[in-house]
């Protein structure tokens, strides 16, 4: 499986990965309003399929998803050496203290409910906006 490698780091593009439809829709609406191309994936497997043909400067990843969780997705993306920033999103803040979180390779973490303006500031700092 070959993943897209080229990316313009100044692109305002984001991939949101979460199994909760309401989270996907609200994040997508917020980021589109802020001028981003906001793409969504309802599972880690869908995210990997999207990443086959497209790259993103930032990917938001829910940690608690069925089949492949956010930790596994993060490790898979890092294994493939994709040039992207990964932000963990979870409703269970204790996950941030687990060895899985420390070893996965996330660049930042936010707990639900997410303060979207604060998340936007973090993302824009990551991509140099």
Secondary structure, DSSP 8 states (H G I E B T S, - for coil): --------TT--EEEEE-S-HHHHHHHHHHHHHTT-EEEEESSHHHHHHHHTT---SEEEEES--SSS-HHHHHHHHHHTT---EEEEEES-GGGGGSHHHHHHT-SEEEESS--HHHHHHHHHHHHT-
